């Protein structure tokens, strides 16, 4: 068993971002760290060049039961219960949970395609008294964040917990997050026990669900021992407008002392050369 694995769900249109992420994984993680990449079966050939000792390419059919069929338009059908269909982004979450529970590693680092690592990643820096820390932002979910509020409600239903208190609530969502595979397996078992259905089917039956919220609520409210709070793992910009060079340099200069990664949202339209310049500057800041 290795100390760390990196997991990234992606697809062909994000191949340019993935190339930068994978290069940084090879640079900033140990030689026994494997980058597990989850892609639609039809896109596997676009990522085949990365396959090797440090990169495992998974397709969705390898991670989910055969009763699920992918249909035109990116939706999935469960042959055992065809309605409602499963939207593609929910199935992506399901595959991520399945992979995180299967991988033999002490810790899994979930990384979005538009992330790049900028510091060496040492799991020990994110443990306290042996326990892997949990990314959480206390009181960050407010009443006007309707989707997050729904995610909290759904998480508690899946886990058999009482309804959430009124907002503000804790946010567990980020572009670069550590998970404990043993906790993932416990979460899967809890969902199955609570719902009386395979966890995959219970999770996929939700129209609105967040894997990060389900994991975070499970870790904080079911385990019995609340995990320590994680230092900031990722220096992120979710702005959807493109950065120019000056803005990218200013962003990079704000890199926190604990962050091991940076993320400029793929939805921002920031040119690749500016993203790469920001990444380089972050590495320089990290090295002091």
C-alpha positions in Angstrom: 0.0 0.0 0.0 1.3 3.4 -0.9 1.0 6.6 1.2 -0.7 8.7 -1.5 -2.8 8.4 -4.6 -4.1 11.2 -6.7 -7.6 10.9 -8.3 -8.8 13.1 -11.2 -12.1 12.7 -13.1 -11.8 14.4 -16.4 -12.7 14.2 -20.1 -11.3 15.0 -23.5 -12.2 18.7 -23.7 -10.1 19.2 -20.5 -7.1 17.4 -21.9 -5.0 20.6 -22.0 -5.6 21.3 -18.3 -5.0 17.6 -17.4 -1.6 17.6 -19.1 -0.5 20.4 -16.8 -1.9 18.7 -13.7 -0.3 15.4 -14.5 3.1 16.9 -15.2 2.9 18.6 -11.7 1.8 15.3 -10.1 4.9 13.6 -11.4 7.1 16.5 -10.2 5.6 17.1 -6.7 4.6 13.6 -5.5 6.7 10.6 -4.6 7.8 8.1 -7.1 5.3 5.5 -5.8 2.3 7.9 -6.1 0.0 6.8 -8.9 -2.3 9.3 -10.7 -5.7 7.6 -11.2 -7.6 9.2 -14.0 -11.3 8.6 -14.5 -12.7 9.2 -18.0 -15.7 8.3 -20.2 -15.0 5.1 -22.1 -15.2 6.9 -25.4 -12.4 9.3 -24.3 -9.9 6.7 -23.1 -7.8 6.8 -26.2 -7.2 10.6 -25.7 -5.5 9.8 -22.4 -3.7 6.6 -23.4 -0.3 8.3 -23.7 -0.3 8.9 -20.0 -0.8 5.3 -19.0 2.2 3.8 -17.2 3.6 2.9 -13.8 2.5 6.3 -12.4 -0.8 6.8 -14.2 -3.8 4.4 -14.2 -6.6 5.2 -16.7 -10.1 4.1 -15.4 -13.3 4.3 -17.4 -16.7 4.7 -15.8 -17.8 1.1 -16.8 -14.9 -0.2 -14.8 -16.1 1.5 -11.6 -19.8 1.2 -11.7 -22.2 -1.8 -11.9 -23.1 -3.2 -15.3 -26.7 -2.3 -14.8 -25.9 1.3 -15.6 -25.9 2.2 -19.3 -24.6 5.4 -20.8 -27.1 7.0 -23.2 -26.8 9.7 -25.8 -26.5 13.2 -24.3 -24.3 12.1 -21.4 -27.0 10.7 -19.2 -27.1 7.2 -17.7 -29.9 4.7 -17.1 -30.0 2.2 -14.3 -31.6 -0.9 -15.9 -33.0 -1.9 -12.5 -34.7 1.5 -12.0 -34.6 3.6 -15.2 -36.3 6.7 -13.9 -35.1 9.3 -13.3 -32.0 9.0 -15.5 -28.6 9.8 -13.9 -27.0 13.0 -15.0 -23.4 12.8 -16.1 -22.0 15.0 -13.3 -23.7 12.8 -10.7 -22.2 9.7 -12.3 -18.8 11.4 -12.3 -19.1 11.8 -8.6 -20.2 8.2 -8.2 -17.1 7.0 -10.1 -14.9 9.2 -8.0 -16.3 7.7 -4.7 -16.0 4.2 -6.1 -12.3 4.7 -7.1 -11.4 6.4 -3.8 -12.8 3.3 -2.0 -11.0 0.8 -4.2 -7.5 2.4 -4.3 -4.9 0.9 -1.9 -3.4 4.0 -0.4 -3.3 5.7 3.0 -4.7 8.9 1.5 -6.3 10.0 -1.7 -5.9 13.5 -3.1 -8.9 14.4 -5.2 -7.7 16.9 -7.9 -9.8 18.7 -10.5 -8.4 18.9 -14.0 -7.7 22.7 -13.7 -5.5 22.2 -10.6 -1.7 22.2 -10.7 0.5 21.2 -7.8 3.1 23.8 -6.9 4.8 22.2 -3.8 5.9 18.7 -2.8 2.9 16.8 -1.3 3.6 15.1 2.0 0.6 13.5 3.6 2.2 13.9 7.1 1.7 17.6 6.8 -2.0 17.0 6.6 -2.3 14.7 9.6 -2.8 15.5 13.3 -2.1 12.7 15.8 -2.2 10.2 12.9 -5.6 11.3 11.7 -6.0 12.7 8.1 -7.3 16.2 8.3 -10.6 17.3 6.6 -11.1 20.4 4.4 -13.9 22.4 6.0 -15.0 26.0 5.9 -17.1 26.7 9.0 -20.2 28.8 8.5 -19.5 29.3 4.8 -22.8 28.0 3.4 -25.5 30.8 3.7 -29.2 30.6 3.1 -28.8 32.2 -0.4 -26.5 29.3 -1.5 -29.6 27.2 -2.4 -27.7 24.3 -4.0 -25.3 23.9 -1.1 -28.3 23.9 1.3 -29.9 21.1 -0.8 -26.7 19.2 -0.8 -26.6 19.3 3.0 -30.2 18.0 3.2 -29.6 15.2 0.8 -26.3 14.2 2.6 -28.2 13.8 5.9 -31.0 11.8 4.2 -28.5 9.4 2.7 -26.6 9.1 6.0 -29.8 8.7 8.1 -29.1 11.9 10.1 -31.5 14.5 11.5 -32.2 17.5 9.3 -29.5 20.2 9.2 -29.9 23.2 11.4 -30.6 26.5 9.6 -27.6 28.1 7.8 -24.9 29.0 8.1 -23.5 25.5 7.5 -20.1 24.0 6.8 -18.7 23.8 3.3 -16.5 20.9 2.3 -16.2 21.6 -1.4 -12.9 22.5 -3.0 -10.8 21.7 -6.1 -8.1 19.8 -4.2 -9.1 17.7 -1.2 -7.7 14.8 0.8 -9.9 11.8 1.5 -9.2 8.8 3.6 -10.1 5.6 1.7 -11.2 3.8 4.9 -13.6 6.7 5.6 -14.9 6.4 2.1 -15.7 2.7 2.5 -17.4 3.4 5.8 -19.5 6.1 4.1 -20.5 3.7 1.4 -21.6 1.1 4.0 -23.5 3.7 5.9 -25.5 4.8 2.9 -26.3 1.2 2.0 -27.4 0.5 5.6 -29.5 3.7 5.9 -31.3 3.4 2.5 -31.5 -0.4 2.2 -30.0 -0.1 -1.3 -26.6 -0.4 -2.8 -24.8 2.9 -2.1 -24.4 3.4 -5.8 -28.1 3.3 -6.5 -29.0 5.4 -3.5 -26.5 8.1 -4.4 -27.4 8.1 -8.1 -31.1 8.4 -7.3 -30.5 12.0 -6.2 -31.1 14.9 -8.6 -28.9 17.2 -6.5 -26.0 15.7 -4.5 -22.4 16.6 -3.7 -19.8 13.9 -2.9 -17.8 16.4 -0.9 -20.7 17.3 1.3 -21.7 13.7 1.9 -18.1 12.8 2.8 -17.7 15.8 5.1 -21.0 15.3 6.9 -20.2 11.6 7.4 -16.7 12.4 8.7 -17.9 15.1 11.0 -21.2 13.7 12.3 -21.1 9.9 12.0 -17.5 8.8 12.7 -17.6 9.8 16.4 -14.3 11.5 16.2 -14.3 14.8 14.2 -11.3 14.9 12.0 -8.8 17.8 12.5 -9.3 20.8 10.2 -7.1 20.7 7.1 -4.7 23.5 6.4 -5.5 25.2 3.1 -4.6 22.7 0.4 -5.3 24.7 -2.7 -4.9 28.4 -3.7 -8.1 28.8 -5.8 -9.7 31.3 -8.1 -13.3 30.5 -9.0 -13.7 33.8 -11.0 -15.3 33.1 -14.4 -13.7 36.0 -16.1 -10.2 35.6 -17.7 -7.1 36.7 -15.9 -4.5 38.9 -17.6 -0.8 38.5 -16.8 -0.8 41.1 -14.0 -3.9 39.6 -12.3 -2.3 36.1 -12.6 0.9 37.3 -11.0 -1.0 39.0 -8.2 -3.0 35.9 -7.6 0.1 33.7 -7.5 1.8 36.1 -5.0 -1.0 35.4 -2.6 -0.1 31.7 -2.4 -0.6 30.5 1.2 2.2 28.9 3.2 0.4 25.5 3.4 -1.1 25.3 -0.1 0.3 22.5 -2.3 -1.7 23.4 -5.3 -3.3 26.3 -7.3 -6.4 26.4 -9.4 -7.6 29.0 -11.9 -11.1 27.9 -13.0 -11.3 26.3 -16.4 -14.5 28.4 -16.8 -12.5 31.6 -16.7 -11.2 31.4 -20.2 -7.7 32.3 -18.9 -5.2 31.6 -21.7 -2.9 28.7 -21.2 0.3 30.7 -21.3 -1.0 32.9 -18.4 -2.1 29.9 -16.4 1.4 28.5 -16.9 3.0 31.8 -15.8 0.8 31.8 -12.7 1.9 28.2 -11.9 5.5 29.1 -12.3 5.2 32.1 -10.1 3.4 30.0 -7.4 6.3 27.5 -7.5 8.8 30.4 -7.1 6.7 31.8 -4.1 6.6 28.3 -2.6 10.4 28.0 -2.8 10.8 31.4 -1.2 
